[in-house]
Amino acid sequence: MVENPLGPALFEATELRKAYGKGENQICALKGVTFTIESGSFVAVTGPSGSGKSTLLGVLGLLSRPSNGSLKFGGQAVLALDHAALARLRNEEIGFVFQSFQLLPRVSAMENVELPLVYSGVSGSERRRRAEAALVTVGLAERLSHLPSQLSGGEQQRIAIARAMINNPSVILADEPTGALDSRTGEDILALLWELNAQGTAVVIITHNNAIAESIDINLMMTDGMMSVVQRNP
């Protein structure tokens, strides 16, 4: 397992609340959730639509600030950081995988995977070397120059995973990464995430798939903005 410089506790959340709107129109998506996610763990986030799963992932991904509460990432209190510091932390330590892939449609697989390295200021030659290596890892060595429209859904999701892993992040946050795929392809994508986890990368995955959730030891179950934790093999 790759040593994680951030230490054993990756996320430490205390009484996180997230509200939208004001007064009678206010909607509380997170209602004081408290939990810890350790480095190198594989965690499922489950619950019905509207339960707060995506809101939680947005807060963990430092894309959205909670209304109240505290959040530490690798022991660092992150809610007081400015936008530039948050952007740098996201790019260096967090990889994102989405159900809809979120690929740039007019550039190649290689260029899509290179994108986080552009923001990191990595040279062109090094970007290409690392992007090719990542695409080889996810089984797309023959698709480097293909546009997303020339690839299957499963191949597009593999590109998204290669992009998420390109900076060797501490955690990958995956929002329904198998939801738009057939069952066999979904199993292949999940296997890739398990492989990354075995190498030391923490994975937090939102899923509605009961079989996937039951295969993961730690399950953060969301219901109406509140959380219960199931740990099958402590």
C-alpha positions, 0 to 999 in steps of 0.5 A, spaced: 500 500 500 502 506 498 504 511 504 499 516 505 502 523 507 496 526 510 496 521 515 490 516 518 484 520 518 483 523 511 476 526 512 473 528 519 467 531 519 463 534 525 456 536 525 456 538 518 450 542 516 448 544 509 442 549 507 439 552 501 434 558 501 431 562 507 425 562 511 420 557 509 423 556 503 429 553 506 431 546 505 436 542 509 440 537 505 445 535 511 442 535 518 449 535 522 452 529 520 459 527 524 463 521 521 471 519 520 473 516 513 480 513 514 486 514 509 486 508 504 478 506 506 473 504 501 466 507 503 459 507 500 454 512 500 447 510 500 440 512 500 434 514 496 434 520 492 434 527 495 437 524 502 443 528 501 448 524 498 450 528 492 451 534 497 455 530 502 460 528 496 460 536 494 462 538 501 467 532 501 470 534 494 471 541 497 466 544 491 461 546 496 462 549 503 457 547 509 453 552 512 455 550 519 460 544 522 467 543 521 471 539 516 478 536 516 482 533 510 488 530 512 488 533 519 487 540 516 481 544 517 479 546 510 473 550 511 477 557 512 481 556 506 481 561 500 478 559 493 485 558 491 488 554 496 481 549 496 482 549 488 490 547 489 488 541 494 482 539 490 487 538 484 492 535 488 489 530 493 482 529 490 480 525 484 472 525 481 469 520 477 461 522 475 456 518 472 455 522 466 463 522 465 464 529 464 469 529 459 471 534 454 467 532 447 472 535 442 479 533 445 482 526 445 482 521 451 489 523 452 488 530 452 482 529 457 486 525 462 492 530 461 487 536 464 489 536 471 496 536 470 495 542 466 492 546 472 498 543 476 503 546 471 506 540 469 510 540 462 507 537 456 512 532 455 511 529 462 503 530 461 503 526 455 507 520 459 503 520 465 497 520 461 499 515 456 501 510 463 494 512 466 490 510 460 494 503 459 493 502 466 485 502 465 486 498 459 485 503 453 492 503 450 489 503 443 484 509 444 489 514 446 487 519 440 480 517 440 474 522 441 469 521 447 464 520 441 468 514 438 468 510 445 463 506 449 460 508 455 465 503 459 471 506 455 469 513 457 468 512 464 475 508 464 478 515 461 474 519 467 478 514 472 484 515 468 483 522 469 481 522 476 488 518 478 493 522 474 495 526 480 496 520 484 490 523 489 489 521 496 482 519 495 477 518 489 470 521 489 465 517 485 458 519 484 454 513 481 460 511 476 456 505 474 449 508 473 449 509 466 453 502 464 450 495 463 452 490 469 458 487 466 461 494 464 459 496 471 463 490 474 469 492 470 469 499 473 468 497 480 474 492 479 478 498 477 476 502 483 478 496 487 484 496 484 486 503 486 484 502 493 488 496 493 494 501 491 492 505 497 487 510 494 481 511 498 475 511 494 468 514 496 462 511 492 455 514 491 451 508 489 444 505 488 446 498 487 445 494 493 450 489 490 455 494 490 453 497 497 453 490 500 460 488 497 463 494 501 465 494 508 463 501 510 456 504 508 454 511 510 447 511 509 443 517 508 436 519 510 433 526 509 440 529 511 441 524 516 447 519 517 447 512 520 454 508 519 454 501 517 461 497 518 460 490 516 467 487 518 470 492 523 
